[in-house]
Amino acid sequence: MTDSALAQAETAASVSRGIARLFARNDIWCIPEMPLRNGRRADLMGVDPKGRIIIVEIKVQRGDLLGDGKWPDYLDFCDRFYWGLPPGLDRSPLEGPDYRPGCCGIIVADGYDGEILRPAPLHPLAAARRKVEVERLARAALRRMTVAIDPHCAPWGTAE
């Protein structure tokens, strides 16, 4: 891994940690790298106290943000969608029509904490869809916890 790629990965991990802390204070619990049924993978996916699903797509470089055409694919799997960014990253592209500002929230975070700069509007999933996704999220989290406790369980139930 190059120094640049390593720095980007460290920044992304810091943003993820800060958002997880922000969410935890607000009783929103999330897991990283959650595979979706459409083949995409959410950087963070969680559930709020009312059972609503939140997805956060983390971007740490302007080029990565500008080149992301796949993000609308996440909207069918969440009630709220956020962009997660490090402090100092130019957020102006997120105000343009291609990024549908009326549809997406913005969180800025570092390794210590996060702040919601623009709340994500609620776009409720159908109840049946939400139930399926919450169950998938719960099973993925439980599997990860089990494997963390006993790595010998890793070969079983790998389909998240």
N, C-alpha and C positions, 0 to 999 in steps of 0.2 A: 504494500500500500504506500502510495507517495505521501510526502509530508502534507501536501495540500489536501489530499483525500482524508488523511488522518485528522487534520484540523477540522474539516467539515463534519466528520463523524463525531468528533468530540463536541463541537458546537451543537449539532443536532441532539446529542444525548443530554446536553445541558438544558436546551430548550424543552425537551421532553420532561426532564426532571422538574423544571420550574412550573410547567403546566400541570403536571401530576400533583404538585404541592398546592397550587392554586385550586385545583379541582377538589382535592382531599379536604381542604378547609371548607368547601362548599358542599360536602357530602356527595361528591361525584367521584366514582371509582372507575379507573380505566386500566387498560393493559396496552402495551405497545405491540406493533407489528401484527395486527389482527387480519388474517386473510378473510376476504369477502367472497361471496358465492359467485361473483362475476369475474374472479381471477385477480382482482386488485387486492392491495393490502393497505389497510389504514395504518398510518403512523401511530395514532392513539385512537382507541375506541373505548367509550365508557357509557355508564348509565347513571342518570341523575336520580334524586330521591323519588321522583314521580314515575320512574321506569322509562324515561325518554332516553334515546340513544344519541350520543354525541360523537362526532368524528372530528379529529384534528389532523390536518395535513401540514407537516413541518417543512419549511423551506429556509435554508440558511444562506443561499446565494441568489443574487438577482437573476442570473442566467437560468438557474434551476426553476425559479418562480416563473419567469417569462416563457420557459419552454414546456411548462406543464399543461398539456392539453387533456390529460386524463381525469382531472379532479372532478368534473361533473358526474363521472361514473360512481362517485361515492354518495351522491345525494339520494339515491334510491335505498340507502341502507341506514339513514340517520334522520333524526328529527331536527337536529341542529348541526351545522357545519362551521368549523373555524379554520382559519389559517393560523399556524403557530410560527412566529418569527423571532429571531434574536434582536436585541436592541441594536439600533444603528442600520439595520437593513432597510433600504428604501421601500416604503409601503405604497408609494403612489400608484404603481400598476394595479393594485387591488381596488382602486377607486374607478377604474375603467369598466366599460360595459362588458368586456370579455370575462371579467371576474365577478360579475353579477353582485355588486355590493349590497343590494337589497336581500340577498340570499345567504350571505356569508359573514361571519364574524371574524374579528382579528384579535389575537392574543400575542403580546410580546412577553418573552420570558428569557431568563438566564438560568444558571444552575441553582439559584436560590429561591426564585419566586417568579410569578407571572402576573400580568395585569390584562384584563379585558379592555381593549381600546374601543372595540365596536362589538356590542352584543350580537350574537347570531339570532336571527329571527327563527321562530318556531314554524317548521313545515312538517306537521304531523304525518307520520307513517300510518298506513292502515293498521288497525289493531292486530290482525293476523300476521302481517309482515313483522311488526314490532315484536310480537311474541316469539316468532321463529328466530329473529336476530338476537334477542336477549338470551334465549336458550343457547344459541351457538356461542355467544360471548361467555356465558357462565361456564359452559362445558370446556371451552378453551382455557379459561382462567383456572378451573379446577384441575385440568390435565397438567397445566404448567406447574401448578403448586405441587401436585403429586410427584411429578418428575423431579422437581427441585428437592423434595424430601427423599425420594428413592429413584435415582437415575436408572436403575434396572427396569423401571416401568416404561422407559422412553420408547421402545419398539412398538408398544401397543397403543391403539387409538390415535394414530398420528393424523387422521383427517380432522382438521379443525373446521 
